[in-house]
Amino acid sequence: FWCCCDLHLLLCSPSVICQDFVPGLVGKSAVLPCYSGSAADKVFWRDKDDKNLLDINKDTPNPNLQDQRYKGRVSWSETEFKKKNYSITLEKLKLEDNGTYECAFVIDEVESKKTIMLEGELMFL
């Protein structure tokens, strides 16, 4: 038999630019979207277990704080960051990546949060 794992992203927050499911495949990559109308000083990405995917402080990522399971699997764009796009790309997707992700950003010392749900399906063809 042939196995294919299909992952979907669902953006779940009333204050964000909403998107429907964003498809992804296990082993491939998916963009976890996060946008703001204002420039952020700091951005913090966390998973369902509060593990650190990425912290960015004044346009500088801090890989030392990143959880081991995400090392080498998370990327971001400094150019997009400056355009108020705080999305990250999660690479080499695994079924264990299912769950809730949180993008928190600080603007003028006020924190805002966006929640993203990553869901996966296992399909046998």
Backbone bond lengths (Angstrom), bond angles and torsions (degrees), N, CA, C in turn:
res aa  C-N    CA-C-N  psi(-1)  N-CA   C-N-CA  omega(-1)  CA-C   N-CA-C  phi
1 F - - - 1.446 - - 1.515 110.06 -
2 W 1.307 116.06 161.84 1.460 122.61 179.26 1.516 108.10 -116.09
3 C 1.312 116.99 133.68 1.470 121.58 -176.37 1.517 109.97 -114.42
4 C 1.300 115.47 135.20 1.461 120.58 177.11 1.521 107.97 -133.91
5 C 1.292 116.47 133.57 1.461 120.05 179.27 1.517 108.43 -109.23
6 D 1.306 116.83 124.96 1.456 123.22 -177.08 1.529 108.60 -110.36
7 L 1.319 117.57 121.70 1.461 122.08 179.47 1.516 109.18 -107.91
8 H 1.324 116.48 148.15 1.453 121.93 178.47 1.517 109.15 -131.87
9 L 1.324 115.84 145.01 1.462 121.17 174.54 1.510 108.45 -108.03
10 L 1.304 116.67 137.26 1.454 121.62 175.50 1.513 107.55 -127.55
11 L 1.296 116.36 123.00 1.448 121.26 179.10 1.513 107.83 -87.17
12 C 1.339 117.42 120.42 1.456 121.36 -172.82 1.522 110.99 -122.33
13 S 1.285 118.32 87.05 1.455 121.26 174.58 1.517 108.00 -166.47
14 P 1.328 117.46 131.33 1.458 119.21 -177.37 1.523 113.81 -68.80
15 S 1.338 117.96 -17.37 1.462 119.85 -174.71 1.519 112.92 -100.31
16 V 1.329 117.89 12.50 1.450 120.55 -177.78 1.522 110.89 -114.50
17 I 1.318 115.14 164.22 1.450 119.92 171.60 1.521 105.54 -70.55
18 C 1.342 117.63 112.67 1.463 120.96 -172.21 1.520 111.73 -79.41
19 Q 1.299 114.89 146.13 1.451 122.36 174.57 1.512 107.51 -132.37
20 D 1.337 116.37 151.86 1.454 120.02 173.87 1.526 107.88 -77.88
21 F 1.317 115.85 -166.81 1.463 119.51 177.89 1.517 110.55 -58.73
22 V 1.323 115.47 138.36 1.457 122.00 174.23 1.520 105.91 -110.36
23 P 1.335 118.70 114.29 1.459 119.84 -175.44 1.523 112.72 -72.82
24 G 1.316 115.48 149.45 1.457 122.86 174.30 1.514 108.56 -152.94
25 L 1.294 117.35 158.72 1.463 121.39 179.90 1.520 109.80 -119.20
26 V 1.323 116.34 143.33 1.447 120.49 175.57 1.517 108.29 -54.41
27 G 1.326 115.74 133.71 1.456 120.88 -177.05 1.516 112.92 92.88
28 K 1.322 116.43 -17.02 1.470 121.45 179.25 1.523 109.36 -100.88
29 S 1.336 118.15 -159.82 1.459 121.41 -179.51 1.528 110.67 -126.32
30 A 1.329 115.46 160.60 1.461 121.61 177.66 1.524 108.40 -143.93
31 V 1.314 115.08 145.52 1.459 120.76 177.58 1.524 109.03 -90.13
32 L 1.342 117.07 127.22 1.458 123.03 172.53 1.523 106.01 -95.73
33 P 1.329 117.58 107.12 1.464 120.72 -171.23 1.532 113.88 -79.78
34 C 1.326 115.06 142.78 1.459 121.81 175.70 1.521 107.94 -158.69
35 Y 1.328 116.17 120.46 1.463 122.04 -177.25 1.520 109.75 -130.99
36 S 1.326 115.56 158.75 1.461 120.82 175.29 1.523 108.68 -144.33
37 G 1.313 115.51 156.97 1.457 120.34 176.53 1.522 112.75 -84.21
38 S 1.342 116.28 -8.38 1.466 121.18 -178.95 1.523 109.69 -130.59
39 A 1.310 115.60 157.91 1.460 121.16 179.68 1.528 110.41 -73.97
40 A 1.324 116.06 133.57 1.464 121.86 -179.33 1.526 110.47 -97.96
41 D 1.331 114.99 146.48 1.465 120.95 174.41 1.522 110.59 -84.08
42 K 1.336 115.86 -37.14 1.462 122.08 -178.00 1.522 109.65 -138.09
43 V 1.335 115.44 146.60 1.469 121.48 175.75 1.525 107.66 -134.38
44 F 1.337 116.00 133.78 1.464 122.24 -179.74 1.522 108.81 -126.15
45 W 1.324 117.20 124.79 1.465 122.59 175.75 1.518 109.00 -108.09
46 R 1.366 117.13 128.97 1.457 122.83 179.55 1.529 110.09 -132.35
47 D 1.338 115.56 153.04 1.461 119.50 176.43 1.524 110.38 -98.29
48 K 1.321 115.91 -173.06 1.473 121.86 -175.69 1.523 112.82 -61.57
49 D 1.334 117.08 -23.87 1.465 121.89 179.38 1.526 111.71 -100.39
50 D 1.337 116.19 15.20 1.463 123.55 -179.03 1.528 112.47 63.75
51 K 1.340 116.07 25.45 1.461 120.52 175.94 1.528 108.96 -82.06
52 N 1.313 116.01 145.17 1.455 123.40 -175.21 1.527 111.61 -80.30
53 L 1.348 115.98 118.17 1.456 120.75 172.24 1.521 109.44 -87.31
54 L 1.354 115.14 -44.54 1.460 119.54 -177.47 1.521 109.80 -168.24
55 D 1.328 116.16 136.83 1.459 123.47 170.54 1.518 107.18 -118.51
56 I 1.326 116.37 132.64 1.457 121.43 176.88 1.521 107.51 -125.39
57 N 1.331 116.38 124.46 1.450 122.20 -179.53 1.527 108.56 -123.10
58 K 1.330 115.73 114.90 1.468 121.59 -179.50 1.538 111.64 51.51
59 D 1.324 115.44 54.15 1.472 123.86 177.51 1.524 114.40 69.09
60 T 1.337 118.74 10.56 1.456 121.19 -178.46 1.527 110.20 -121.79
61 P 1.353 117.59 117.28 1.465 119.77 177.99 1.529 110.36 -73.82
62 N 1.332 115.82 151.73 1.462 121.17 177.10 1.525 108.75 -117.25
63 P 1.345 117.40 90.28 1.463 120.49 -177.75 1.531 113.11 -69.01
64 N 1.323 118.46 -17.32 1.470 120.98 -179.41 1.522 111.94 -65.44
65 L 1.337 117.78 -26.47 1.459 121.51 -178.35 1.529 112.65 -91.01
66 Q 1.330 117.23 -7.91 1.466 121.96 -175.17 1.531 111.16 -69.52
67 D 1.338 116.49 135.05 1.452 121.32 177.25 1.527 110.09 -63.49
68 Q 1.323 115.98 144.40 1.461 122.49 -175.59 1.533 112.72 -55.41
69 R 1.337 118.50 -36.74 1.475 120.06 -176.40 1.529 112.75 -67.54
70 Y 1.348 117.21 -14.74 1.464 120.40 -179.52 1.528 113.48 -107.46
71 K 1.327 117.30 -4.83 1.475 120.05 -179.53 1.528 109.62 -59.63
72 G 1.323 115.93 128.84 1.457 121.52 179.45 1.515 114.23 77.53
73 R 1.349 118.11 4.37 1.465 121.33 -176.85 1.519 113.60 -118.41
74 V 1.338 118.63 -5.63 1.458 122.10 -176.28 1.524 109.36 -119.11
75 S 1.333 115.34 130.74 1.465 119.35 175.76 1.525 109.52 -133.21
76 W 1.322 115.24 160.00 1.461 122.53 -179.98 1.512 107.91 -146.83
77 S 1.321 116.59 165.99 1.461 121.37 -179.12 1.524 109.72 -116.03
78 E 1.329 116.22 117.91 1.464 120.29 177.85 1.525 110.86 -62.15
79 T 1.331 116.44 -36.25 1.465 120.94 178.22 1.527 110.69 -62.65
80 E 1.339 116.85 -46.57 1.468 121.16 179.09 1.529 111.26 -67.84
81 F 1.325 116.45 -37.05 1.466 121.48 178.24 1.530 109.87 -55.77
82 K 1.314 116.23 -43.09 1.472 120.82 179.84 1.530 111.98 -68.59
83 K 1.348 116.45 -15.93 1.469 121.48 176.77 1.526 111.18 -97.03
84 K 1.348 117.33 15.18 1.470 124.47 178.67 1.526 112.74 71.50
85 N 1.328 115.89 24.62 1.459 122.44 176.32 1.526 106.79 -107.55
86 Y 1.331 116.80 106.07 1.459 122.03 -174.99 1.520 112.24 -101.75
87 S 1.329 115.65 20.27 1.459 121.81 179.05 1.523 110.22 -63.80
88 I 1.334 114.66 150.79 1.458 120.81 173.75 1.520 108.19 -125.48
89 T 1.312 115.83 161.14 1.458 121.48 174.52 1.522 107.75 -110.20
90 L 1.327 115.29 124.60 1.461 121.56 175.75 1.520 106.46 -99.60
91 E 1.326 116.11 117.92 1.461 122.05 -174.67 1.514 111.20 -101.79
92 K 1.340 115.05 164.88 1.470 122.02 178.88 1.527 110.35 51.10
93 L 1.341 115.83 54.72 1.467 121.17 -176.79 1.523 112.48 -56.35
94 K 1.338 114.41 143.25 1.461 122.79 177.58 1.526 107.64 -126.89
95 L 1.320 117.40 157.51 1.464 119.72 176.35 1.525 110.34 -61.37
96 E 1.334 117.47 -29.88 1.461 120.68 178.94 1.530 111.98 -66.51
97 D 1.323 117.52 -12.31 1.461 121.14 178.74 1.532 111.95 -76.34
98 N 1.343 117.11 -6.77 1.472 120.34 176.33 1.518 110.34 -55.06
99 G 1.321 116.12 145.82 1.459 119.97 173.15 1.509 113.00 131.09
100 T 1.318 113.81 -167.32 1.452 121.99 -175.12 1.522 110.74 -92.84
101 Y 1.319 115.41 137.61 1.465 122.63 174.90 1.512 107.98 -123.03
102 E 1.320 114.93 147.31 1.463 119.45 -178.68 1.522 110.18 -126.53
103 C 1.319 114.13 131.40 1.462 122.28 173.37 1.526 105.92 -108.54
104 A 1.324 116.76 114.36 1.469 121.10 176.92 1.512 107.46 -113.69
105 F 1.332 115.78 133.94 1.460 118.58 177.26 1.508 110.37 -134.11
106 V 1.334 114.57 149.04 1.457 122.17 -176.70 1.524 108.74 -110.78
107 I 1.348 114.49 123.30 1.466 121.93 177.42 1.525 106.68 -125.21
108 D 1.314 116.86 119.87 1.471 121.44 -178.47 1.524 111.42 50.08
109 E 1.331 116.33 45.99 1.467 124.62 177.31 1.538 114.36 66.46
110 V 1.345 117.33 14.48 1.466 121.81 176.19 1.525 107.79 -113.14
111 E 1.347 116.17 126.55 1.452 120.81 -178.18 1.525 111.30 -92.42
112 S 1.327 116.43 134.52 1.470 123.44 173.42 1.519 107.07 -121.51
113 K 1.341 116.39 150.74 1.459 120.30 -178.47 1.516 110.94 -130.43
114 K 1.315 115.43 144.55 1.459 123.70 174.15 1.519 106.92 -124.93
115 T 1.317 116.73 139.48 1.464 121.24 -179.87 1.521 109.62 -113.39
116 I 1.318 115.75 134.25 1.456 122.76 -179.80 1.520 107.64 -125.48
117 M 1.324 116.88 136.59 1.461 121.19 -179.84 1.513 108.79 -109.60
118 L 1.313 117.37 122.65 1.455 122.98 176.45 1.515 107.07 -103.52
119 E 1.333 116.58 118.67 1.466 121.71 -178.40 1.507 109.42 -120.01
120 G 1.319 117.04 144.03 1.454 121.22 179.05 1.516 112.26 -125.94
121 E 1.307 115.37 153.93 1.462 122.11 175.82 1.518 107.73 -130.10
122 L 1.313 117.00 141.95 1.449 122.28 176.12 1.531 106.31 -103.43
123 M 1.329 115.41 121.63 1.464 119.65 -178.45 1.517 110.14 -117.70
124 F 1.318 117.58 136.56 1.458 122.11 175.19 1.525 107.47 -109.40
125 L 1.325 115.45 126.67 1.465 120.14 -179.00 1.513 110.45 -116.63
